[in-house]
Amino acid sequence: MENKNEIIDKVVKAYFEKPDKTLEEIFKEYTKGFSDDKRRSFYKKIKEIVN
């Protein structure tokens, strides 16, 4: 699993490369194909980063 900095970098790059998309759309696109466990872990890390 990627560390927090790698996740932040990928999300920020995607957001600024595609400013017409919402963060929700970017997160859904990024996690497409993830297993349920990996998706939960990703969103848990995002929540930790935001908090």
mmCIF file as Biopython writes it, N, C-alpha, C and O atoms, coordinates in Angstrom:
data_model
#
loop_
_atom_site.group_PDB
_atom_site.id
_atom_site.type_symbol
_atom_site.label_atom_id
_atom_site.label_alt_id
_atom_site.label_comp_id
_atom_site.label_asym_id
_atom_site.label_entity_id
_atom_site.label_seq_id
_atom_site.pdbx_PDB_ins_code
_atom_site.Cartn_x
_atom_site.Cartn_y
_atom_site.Cartn_z
_atom_site.occupancy
_atom_site.B_iso_or_equiv
_atom_site.auth_seq_id
_atom_site.auth_asym_id
_atom_site.pdbx_PDB_model_num
ATOM 1   N N  . MET A ? 1  ? 0.852   -1.180 0.000   1.0 0.0 1  A 1 
ATOM 2   C CA . MET A ? 1  ? 0.000   0.000  0.000   1.0 0.0 1  A 1 
ATOM 3   C C  . MET A ? 1  ? 0.891   1.233  0.000   1.0 0.0 1  A 1 
ATOM 4   O O  . MET A ? 1  ? 1.957   1.258  0.615   1.0 0.0 1  A 1 
ATOM 5   N N  . GLU A ? 2  ? 0.435   2.227  -0.689  1.0 0.0 2  A 1 
ATOM 6   C CA . GLU A ? 2  ? 1.217   3.450  -0.800  1.0 0.0 2  A 1 
ATOM 7   C C  . GLU A ? 2  ? 1.206   4.227  0.515   1.0 0.0 2  A 1 
ATOM 8   O O  . GLU A ? 2  ? 0.282   4.111  1.321   1.0 0.0 2  A 1 
ATOM 9   N N  . ASN A ? 3  ? 2.252   5.014  0.707   1.0 0.0 3  A 1 
ATOM 10  C CA . ASN A ? 3  ? 2.274   5.822  1.920   1.0 0.0 3  A 1 
ATOM 11  C C  . ASN A ? 3  ? 1.483   7.111  1.696   1.0 0.0 3  A 1 
ATOM 12  O O  . ASN A ? 3  ? 1.070   7.402  0.573   1.0 0.0 3  A 1 
ATOM 13  N N  . LYS A ? 4  ? 1.280   7.861  2.740   1.0 0.0 4  A 1 
ATOM 14  C CA . LYS A ? 4  ? 0.436   9.056  2.678   1.0 0.0 4  A 1 
ATOM 15  C C  . LYS A ? 4  ? 0.953   10.083 1.679   1.0 0.0 4  A 1 
ATOM 16  O O  . LYS A ? 4  ? 0.162   10.682 0.951   1.0 0.0 4  A 1 
ATOM 17  N N  . ASN A ? 5  ? 2.256   10.296 1.631   1.0 0.0 5  A 1 
ATOM 18  C CA . ASN A ? 5  ? 2.804   11.290 0.713   1.0 0.0 5  A 1 
ATOM 19  C C  . ASN A ? 5  ? 2.566   10.917 -0.742  1.0 0.0 5  A 1 
ATOM 20  O O  . ASN A ? 5  ? 2.281   11.788 -1.565  1.0 0.0 5  A 1 
ATOM 21  N N  . GLU A ? 6  ? 2.679   9.635  -1.070  1.0 0.0 6  A 1 
ATOM 22  C CA . GLU A ? 6  ? 2.420   9.192  -2.440  1.0 0.0 6  A 1 
ATOM 23  C C  . GLU A ? 6  ? 0.958   9.407  -2.804  1.0 0.0 6  A 1 
ATOM 24  O O  . GLU A ? 6  ? 0.650   9.832  -3.918  1.0 0.0 6  A 1 
ATOM 25  N N  . ILE A ? 7  ? 0.065   9.120  -1.881  1.0 0.0 7  A 1 
ATOM 26  C CA . ILE A ? 7  ? -1.363  9.322  -2.124  1.0 0.0 7  A 1 
ATOM 27  C C  . ILE A ? 7  ? -1.656  10.800 -2.333  1.0 0.0 7  A 1 
ATOM 28  O O  . ILE A ? 7  ? -2.362  11.169 -3.272  1.0 0.0 7  A 1 
ATOM 29  N N  . ILE A ? 8  ? -1.119  11.643 -1.468  1.0 0.0 8  A 1 
ATOM 30  C CA . ILE A ? 8  ? -1.330  13.089 -1.596  1.0 0.0 8  A 1 
ATOM 31  C C  . ILE A ? 8  ? -0.839  13.572 -2.950  1.0 0.0 8  A 1 
ATOM 32  O O  . ILE A ? 8  ? -1.549  14.302 -3.641  1.0 0.0 8  A 1 
ATOM 33  N N  . ASP A ? 9  ? 0.361   13.176 -3.336  1.0 0.0 9  A 1 
ATOM 34  C CA . ASP A ? 9  ? 0.922   13.596 -4.621  1.0 0.0 9  A 1 
ATOM 35  C C  . ASP A ? 9  ? 0.024   13.204 -5.784  1.0 0.0 9  A 1 
ATOM 36  O O  . ASP A ? 9  ? -0.244  14.026 -6.660  1.0 0.0 9  A 1 
ATOM 37  N N  . LYS A ? 10 ? -0.441  11.970 -5.805  1.0 0.0 10 A 1 
ATOM 38  C CA . LYS A ? 10 ? -1.284  11.495 -6.909  1.0 0.0 10 A 1 
ATOM 39  C C  . LYS A ? 10 ? -2.617  12.230 -6.959  1.0 0.0 10 A 1 
ATOM 40  O O  . LYS A ? 10 ? -3.076  12.607 -8.037  1.0 0.0 10 A 1 
ATOM 41  N N  . VAL A ? 11 ? -3.238  12.435 -5.810  1.0 0.0 11 A 1 
ATOM 42  C CA . VAL A ? 11 ? -4.533  13.111 -5.778  1.0 0.0 11 A 1 
ATOM 43  C C  . VAL A ? 11 ? -4.388  14.571 -6.190  1.0 0.0 11 A 1 
ATOM 44  O O  . VAL A ? 11 ? -5.188  15.071 -6.980  1.0 0.0 11 A 1 
ATOM 45  N N  . VAL A ? 12 ? -3.390  15.251 -5.670  1.0 0.0 12 A 1 
ATOM 46  C CA . VAL A ? 12 ? -3.187  16.661 -6.010  1.0 0.0 12 A 1 
ATOM 47  C C  . VAL A ? 12 ? -2.881  16.815 -7.498  1.0 0.0 12 A 1 
ATOM 48  O O  . VAL A ? 12 ? -3.431  17.702 -8.151  1.0 0.0 12 A 1 
ATOM 49  N N  . LYS A ? 13 ? -2.017  15.970 -8.036  1.0 0.0 13 A 1 
ATOM 50  C CA . LYS A ? 13 ? -1.709  16.034 -9.466  1.0 0.0 13 A 1 
ATOM 51  C C  . LYS A ? 13 ? -2.959  15.806 -10.301 1.0 0.0 13 A 1 
ATOM 52  O O  . LYS A ? 13 ? -3.198  16.529 -11.268 1.0 0.0 13 A 1 
ATOM 53  N N  . ALA A ? 14 ? -3.752  14.816 -9.940  1.0 0.0 14 A 1 
ATOM 54  C CA . ALA A ? 14 ? -4.984  14.528 -10.682 1.0 0.0 14 A 1 
ATOM 55  C C  . ALA A ? 14 ? -5.949  15.702 -10.597 1.0 0.0 14 A 1 
ATOM 56  O O  . ALA A ? 14 ? -6.597  16.043 -11.586 1.0 0.0 14 A 1 
ATOM 57  N N  . TYR A ? 15 ? -6.051  16.317 -9.434  1.0 0.0 15 A 1 
ATOM 58  C CA . TYR A ? 15 ? -6.983  17.429 -9.251  1.0 0.0 15 A 1 
ATOM 59  C C  . TYR A ? 15 ? -6.575  18.631 -10.095 1.0 0.0 15 A 1 
ATOM 60  O O  . TYR A ? 15 ? -7.429  19.283 -10.696 1.0 0.0 15 A 1 
ATOM 61  N N  . PHE A ? 16 ? -5.291  18.928 -10.146 1.0 0.0 16 A 1 
ATOM 62  C CA . PHE A ? 16 ? -4.858  20.091 -10.902 1.0 0.0 16 A 1 
ATOM 63  C C  . PHE A ? 16 ? -4.742  19.818 -12.397 1.0 0.0 16 A 1 
ATOM 64  O O  . PHE A ? 16 ? -4.818  20.745 -13.203 1.0 0.0 16 A 1 
ATOM 65  N N  . GLU A ? 17 ? -4.559  18.559 -12.774 1.0 0.0 17 A 1 
ATOM 66  C CA . GLU A ? 17 ? -4.530  18.215 -14.191 1.0 0.0 17 A 1 
ATOM 67  C C  . GLU A ? 17 ? -5.936  18.173 -14.773 1.0 0.0 17 A 1 
ATOM 68  O O  . GLU A ? 17 ? -6.117  18.385 -15.972 1.0 0.0 17 A 1 
ATOM 69  N N  . LYS A ? 18 ? -6.929  17.902 -13.938 1.0 0.0 18 A 1 
ATOM 70  C CA . LYS A ? 18 ? -8.316  17.795 -14.391 1.0 0.0 18 A 1 
ATOM 71  C C  . LYS A ? 18 ? -9.199  18.654 -13.482 1.0 0.0 18 A 1 
ATOM 72  O O  . LYS A ? 18 ? -10.007 18.118 -12.724 1.0 0.0 18 A 1 
ATOM 73  N N  . PRO A ? 19 ? -9.052  19.979 -13.551 1.0 0.0 19 A 1 
ATOM 74  C CA . PRO A ? 19 ? -9.773  20.844 -12.617 1.0 0.0 19 A 1 
ATOM 75  C C  . PRO A ? 19 ? -11.290 20.835 -12.799 1.0 0.0 19 A 1 
ATOM 76  O O  . PRO A ? 19 ? -12.018 21.343 -11.946 1.0 0.0 19 A 1 
ATOM 77  N N  . ASP A ? 20 ? -11.770 20.263 -13.902 1.0 0.0 20 A 1 
ATOM 78  C CA . ASP A ? 20 ? -13.208 20.201 -14.114 1.0 0.0 20 A 1 
ATOM 79  C C  . ASP A ? 20 ? -13.861 19.058 -13.341 1.0 0.0 20 A 1 
ATOM 80  O O  . ASP A ? 20 ? -15.085 18.921 -13.352 1.0 0.0 20 A 1 
ATOM 81  N N  . LYS A ? 21 ? -13.057 18.243 -12.674 1.0 0.0 21 A 1 
ATOM 82  C CA . LYS A ? 21 ? -13.579 17.127 -11.887 1.0 0.0 21 A 1 
ATOM 83  C C  . LYS A ? 21 ? -13.579 17.485 -10.410 1.0 0.0 21 A 1 
ATOM 84  O O  . LYS A ? 21 ? -12.734 18.244 -9.934  1.0 0.0 21 A 1 
ATOM 85  N N  . THR A ? 22 ? -14.550 16.921 -9.695  1.0 0.0 22 A 1 
ATOM 86  C CA . THR A ? 22 ? -14.586 17.105 -8.247  1.0 0.0 22 A 1 
ATOM 87  C C  . THR A ? 22 ? -13.618 16.116 -7.601  1.0 0.0 22 A 1 
ATOM 88  O O  . THR A ? 22 ? -13.186 15.151 -8.231  1.0 0.0 22 A 1 
ATOM 89  N N  . LEU A ? 23 ? -13.291 16.365 -6.354  1.0 0.0 23 A 1 
ATOM 90  C CA . LEU A ? 23 ? -12.430 15.420 -5.637  1.0 0.0 23 A 1 
ATOM 91  C C  . LEU A ? 23 ? -13.099 14.059 -5.528  1.0 0.0 23 A 1 
ATOM 92  O O  . LEU A ? 23 ? -12.426 13.030 -5.592  1.0 0.0 23 A 1 
ATOM 93  N N  . GLU A ? 24 ? -14.410 14.043 -5.366  1.0 0.0 24 A 1 
ATOM 94  C CA . GLU A ? 24 ? -15.122 12.764 -5.293  1.0 0.0 24 A 1 
ATOM 95  C C  . GLU A ? 24 ? -14.929 11.970 -6.590  1.0 0.0 24 A 1 
ATOM 96  O O  . GLU A ? 24 ? -14.685 10.764 -6.549  1.0 0.0 24 A 1 
ATOM 97  N N  . GLU A ? 25 ? -15.037 12.638 -7.726  1.0 0.0 25 A 1 
ATOM 98  C CA . GLU A ? 25 ? -14.839 11.963 -9.012  1.0 0.0 25 A 1 
ATOM 99  C C  . GLU A ? 25 ? -13.412 11.445 -9.142  1.0 0.0 25 A 1 
ATOM 100 O O  . GLU A ? 25 ? -13.186 10.340 -9.634  1.0 0.0 25 A 1 
ATOM 101 N N  . ILE A ? 26 ? -12.467 12.240 -8.703  1.0 0.0 26 A 1 
ATOM 102 C CA . ILE A ? 26 ? -11.062 11.834 -8.773  1.0 0.0 26 A 1 
ATOM 103 C C  . ILE A ? 26 ? -10.810 10.638 -7.861  1.0 0.0 26 A 1 
ATOM 104 O O  . ILE A ? 26 ? -10.127 9.692  -8.255  1.0 0.0 26 A 1 
ATOM 105 N N  . PHE A ? 27 ? -11.357 10.671 -6.642  1.0 0.0 27 A 1 
ATOM 106 C CA . PHE A ? 27 ? -11.185 9.539  -5.723  1.0 0.0 27 A 1 
ATOM 107 C C  . PHE A ? 27 ? -11.797 8.274  -6.295  1.0 0.0 27 A 1 
ATOM 108 O O  . PHE A ? 27 ? -11.192 7.205  -6.215  1.0 0.0 27 A 1 
ATOM 109 N N  . LYS A ? 28 ? -12.993 8.377  -6.872  1.0 0.0 28 A 1 
ATOM 110 C CA . LYS A ? 28 ? -13.643 7.202  -7.463  1.0 0.0 28 A 1 
ATOM 111 C C  . LYS A ? 28 ? -12.822 6.657  -8.620  1.0 0.0 28 A 1 
ATOM 112 O O  . LYS A ? 28 ? -12.669 5.444  -8.766  1.0 0.0 28 A 1 
ATOM 113 N N  . GLU A ? 29 ? -12.292 7.561  -9.444  1.0 0.0 29 A 1 
ATOM 114 C CA . GLU A ? 29 ? -11.460 7.144  -10.577 1.0 0.0 29 A 1 
ATOM 115 C C  . GLU A ? 29 ? -10.167 6.492  -10.084 1.0 0.0 29 A 1 
ATOM 116 O O  . GLU A ? 29 ? -9.736  5.469  -10.618 1.0 0.0 29 A 1 
ATOM 117 N N  . TYR A ? 30 ? -9.559  7.086  -9.072  1.0 0.0 30 A 1 
ATOM 118 C CA . TYR A ? 30 ? -8.297  6.573  -8.533  1.0 0.0 30 A 1 
ATOM 119 C C  . TYR A ? 30 ? -8.472  5.193  -7.907  1.0 0.0 30 A 1 
ATOM 120 O O  . TYR A ? 30 ? -7.598  4.336  -8.037  1.0 0.0 30 A 1 
ATOM 121 N N  . THR A ? 31 ? -9.605  4.975  -7.223  1.0 0.0 31 A 1 
ATOM 122 C CA . THR A ? 31 ? -9.814  3.716  -6.508  1.0 0.0 31 A 1 
ATOM 123 C C  . THR A ? 31 ? -10.530 2.660  -7.348  1.0 0.0 31 A 1 
ATOM 124 O O  . THR A ? 31 ? -10.814 1.564  -6.863  1.0 0.0 31 A 1 
ATOM 125 N N  . LYS A ? 32 ? -10.816 2.984  -8.588  1.0 0.0 32 A 1 
ATOM 126 C CA . LYS A ? 32 ? -11.475 2.012  -9.473  1.0 0.0 32 A 1 
ATOM 127 C C  . LYS A ? 32 ? -10.586 0.777  -9.594  1.0 0.0 32 A 1 
ATOM 128 O O  . LYS A ? 32 ? -9.396  0.878  -9.893  1.0 0.0 32 A 1 
ATOM 129 N N  . GLY A ? 33 ? -11.172 -0.366 -9.361  1.0 0.0 33 A 1 
ATOM 130 C CA . GLY A ? 33 ? -10.417 -1.609 -9.434  1.0 0.0 33 A 1 
ATOM 131 C C  . GLY A ? 33 ? -9.764  -2.027 -8.126  1.0 0.0 33 A 1 
ATOM 132 O O  . GLY A ? 33 ? -9.218  -3.127 -8.040  1.0 0.0 33 A 1 
ATOM 133 N N  . PHE A ? 34 ? -9.806  -1.176 -7.105  1.0 0.0 34 A 1 
ATOM 134 C CA . PHE A ? 34 ? -9.266  -1.543 -5.800  1.0 0.0 34 A 1 
ATOM 135 C C  . PHE A ? 34 ? -10.181 -2.590 -5.163  1.0 0.0 34 A 1 
ATOM 136 O O  . PHE A ? 34 ? -11.389 -2.596 -5.404  1.0 0.0 34 A 1 
ATOM 137 N N  . SER A ? 35 ? -9.609  -3.461 -4.363  1.0 0.0 35 A 1 
ATOM 138 C CA . SER A ? 35 ? -10.421 -4.368 -3.554  1.0 0.0 35 A 1 
ATOM 139 C C  . SER A ? 35 ? -11.116 -3.534 -2.477  1.0 0.0 35 A 1 
ATOM 140 O O  . SER A ? 35 ? -10.728 -2.394 -2.223  1.0 0.0 35 A 1 
ATOM 141 N N  . ASP A ? 36 ? -12.137 -4.102 -1.849  1.0 0.0 36 A 1 
ATOM 142 C CA . ASP A ? 36 ? -12.839 -3.373 -0.785  1.0 0.0 36 A 1 
ATOM 143 C C  . ASP A ? 36 ? -11.892 -2.980 0.338   1.0 0.0 36 A 1 
ATOM 144 O O  . ASP A ? 36 ? -11.974 -1.867 0.858   1.0 0.0 36 A 1 
ATOM 145 N N  . ASP A ? 37 ? -10.994 -3.884 0.717   1.0 0.0 37 A 1 
ATOM 146 C CA . ASP A ? 37 ? -10.040 -3.582 1.789   1.0 0.0 37 A 1 
ATOM 147 C C  . ASP A ? 37 ? -9.100  -2.452 1.400   1.0 0.0 37 A 1 
ATOM 148 O O  . ASP A ? 37 ? -8.838  -1.551 2.197   1.0 0.0 37 A 1 
ATOM 149 N N  . LYS A ? 38 ? -8.598  -2.502 0.182   1.0 0.0 38 A 1 
ATOM 150 C CA . LYS A ? 38 ? -7.676  -1.459 -0.276  1.0 0.0 38 A 1 
ATOM 151 C C  . LYS A ? 38 ? -8.397  -0.118 -0.380  1.0 0.0 38 A 1 
ATOM 152 O O  . LYS A ? 38 ? -7.823  0.918  -0.046  1.0 0.0 38 A 1 
ATOM 153 N N  . ARG A ? 39 ? -9.647  -0.126 -0.840  1.0 0.0 39 A 1 
ATOM 154 C CA . ARG A ? 39 ? -10.432 1.110  -0.954  1.0 0.0 39 A 1 
ATOM 155 C C  . ARG A ? 39 ? -10.676 1.703  0.432   1.0 0.0 39 A 1 
ATOM 156 O O  . ARG A ? 39 ? -10.520 2.908  0.626   1.0 0.0 39 A 1 
ATOM 157 N N  . ARG A ? 40 ? -11.060 0.859  1.399   1.0 0.0 40 A 1 
ATOM 158 C CA . ARG A ? 40 ? -11.280 1.346  2.772   1.0 0.0 40 A 1 
ATOM 159 C C  . ARG A ? 40 ? -9.994  1.932  3.351   1.0 0.0 40 A 1 
ATOM 160 O O  . ARG A ? 40 ? -10.018 2.975  4.004   1.0 0.0 40 A 1 
ATOM 161 N N  . SER A ? 41 ? -8.885  1.262  3.109   1.0 0.0 41 A 1 
ATOM 162 C CA . SER A ? 41 ? -7.595  1.741  3.601   1.0 0.0 41 A 1 
ATOM 163 C C  . SER A ? 41 ? -7.251  3.091  2.981   1.0 0.0 41 A 1 
ATOM 164 O O  . SER A ? 41 ? -6.757  3.985  3.668   1.0 0.0 41 A 1 
ATOM 165 N N  . PHE A ? 42 ? -7.511  3.239  1.683   1.0 0.0 42 A 1 
ATOM 166 C CA . PHE A ? 42 ? -7.247  4.503  0.989   1.0 0.0 42 A 1 
ATOM 167 C C  . PHE A ? 42 ? -8.056  5.631  1.618   1.0 0.0 42 A 1 
ATOM 168 O O  . PHE A ? 42 ? -7.508  6.683  1.947   1.0 0.0 42 A 1 
ATOM 169 N N  . TYR A ? 43 ? -9.365  5.413  1.786   1.0 0.0 43 A 1 
ATOM 170 C CA . TYR A ? 43 ? -10.211 6.459  2.352   1.0 0.0 43 A 1 
ATOM 171 C C  . TYR A ? 43 ? -9.866  6.741  3.814   1.0 0.0 43 A 1 
ATOM 172 O O  . TYR A ? 43 ? -10.003 7.875  4.273   1.0 0.0 43 A 1 
ATOM 173 N N  . LYS A ? 44 ? -9.427  5.732  4.540   1.0 0.0 44 A 1 
ATOM 174 C CA . LYS A ? 44 ? -8.986  5.942  5.922   1.0 0.0 44 A 1 
ATOM 175 C C  . LYS A ? 44 ? -7.762  6.858  5.942   1.0 0.0 44 A 1 
ATOM 176 O O  . LYS A ? 44 ? -7.673  7.759  6.775   1.0 0.0 44 A 1 
ATOM 177 N N  . LYS A ? 45 ? -6.817  6.625  5.021   1.0 0.0 45 A 1 
ATOM 178 C CA . LYS A ? 45 ? -5.628  7.477  4.959   1.0 0.0 45 A 1 
ATOM 179 C C  . LYS A ? 45 ? -5.993  8.899  4.557   1.0 0.0 45 A 1 
ATOM 180 O O  . LYS A ? 45 ? -5.447  9.859  5.102   1.0 0.0 45 A 1 
ATOM 181 N N  . ILE A ? 46 ? -6.913  9.040  3.606   1.0 0.0 46 A 1 
ATOM 182 C CA . ILE A ? 46 ? -7.360  10.381 3.204   1.0 0.0 46 A 1 
ATOM 183 C C  . ILE A ? 46 ? -7.980  11.097 4.399   1.0 0.0 46 A 1 
ATOM 184 O O  . ILE A ? 46 ? -7.714  12.278 4.626   1.0 0.0 46 A 1 
ATOM 185 N N  . LYS A ? 47 ? -8.801  10.388 5.157   1.0 0.0 47 A 1 
ATOM 186 C CA . LYS A ? 47 ? -9.431  10.980 6.340   1.0 0.0 47 A 1 
ATOM 187 C C  . LYS A ? 47 ? -8.375  11.411 7.354   1.0 0.0 47 A 1 
ATOM 188 O O  . LYS A ? 47 ? -8.491  12.486 7.942   1.0 0.0 47 A 1 
ATOM 189 N N  . GLU A ? 48 ? -7.347  10.588 7.568   1.0 0.0 48 A 1 
ATOM 190 C CA . GLU A ? 48 ? -6.262  10.936 8.493   1.0 0.0 48 A 1 
ATOM 191 C C  . GLU A ? 48 ? -5.511  12.170 8.007   1.0 0.0 48 A 1 
ATOM 192 O O  . GLU A ? 48 ? -5.152  13.040 8.800   1.0 0.0 48 A 1 
ATOM 193 N N  . ILE A ? 49 ? -5.276  12.238 6.706   1.0 0.0 49 A 1 
ATOM 194 C CA . ILE A ? 49 ? -4.561  13.376 6.128   1.0 0.0 49 A 1 
ATOM 195 C C  . ILE A ? 49 ? -5.358  14.658 6.328   1.0 0.0 49 A 1 
ATOM 196 O O  . ILE A ? 49 ? -4.802  15.687 6.714   1.0 0.0 49 A 1 
ATOM 197 N N  . VAL A ? 50 ? -6.656  14.596 6.065   1.0 0.0 50 A 1 
ATOM 198 C CA . VAL A ? 50 ? -7.515  15.774 6.182   1.0 0.0 50 A 1 
ATOM 199 C C  . VAL A ? 50 ? -7.634  16.228 7.626   1.0 0.0 50 A 1 
ATOM 200 O O  . VAL A ? 50 ? -7.644  17.426 7.906   1.0 0.0 50 A 1 
ATOM 201 N N  . ASN A ? 51 ? -7.724  15.274 8.540   1.0 0.0 51 A 1 
ATOM 202 C CA . ASN A ? 51 ? -7.862  15.631 9.954   1.0 0.0 51 A 1 
ATOM 203 C C  . ASN A ? 51 ? -6.545  16.126 10.485  1.0 0.0 51 A 1 
ATOM 204 O O  . ASN A ? 51 ? -6.446  16.479 11.660  1.0 0.0 51 A 1 
#
